[in-house]
C-alpha cells in the first residue's frame, strides 16, 4: 500500500475524521503539499492552485466561487469560527482559504471526539459541521474541482479525494 492509498481511507469515527481533515488542510498549503503523502512539488502546486503564478490555476479561496459580497462571506466565516472561540492569526491565510476551512472541520471533529456520550454537545457539533459543510466547504471544494486545470495526478487526486470525503461527510451528517 502506498501513501496515496493510506491517505484515501475514509475514517469513520470523530478522531479519524479529525486527523483526516488536518491532513487535508496541510496538503492544501505550499509546504504541506511538498511534505505530505501526495508529495506535490512546489511547481505543480503553484501551477494548479496559485492564480498569481498561472492564470489557469484555480483559487483555493471560497470567495472566488461564492458570487457574493466578500465582506459578508468573511463576516459569516468569522462568526462560525468565533462561536467556537477561534480567531484569525494576523499573518495567517484568509478565513475563506480551503486550508482554514478544513482546519475548522478538524477542530469540530476534535471537539466531537472529546464529547464522549454528551448528547447535547454531539448534536450541537453535528449541526455546526453540517451547516459549515453545506454553506461553505462543499461549495469551495466543488468550485476548486470544477476550476482545476492541472494535469498533475497528485493535484487532481487531492481535489477529488477532498470532494469525496466532504460529500460523504455531508451525507453522513444529513442522515443523522
SULJO-V185861 format. One record per run of one state. SS is the DSSP state (H for helix, E for strand, C for the rest). FROM is the first residue (numbers start at 0). LEN is the number of residues. If there is no record, write none. Layout:
ss,from,len
SS,FROM,LEN
SS,FROM,LEN
This chain:
ss,from,len
C,0,2
H,2,6
C,8,5
H,13,14
C,27,2
H,29,6
C,35,6
H,41,8
C,49,11
E,60,1
C,61,1
H,62,4
C,66,3
H,69,14
C,83,13
E,96,1
H,97,17
C,114,4
H,118,29
C,147,5
H,152,23
C,175,1
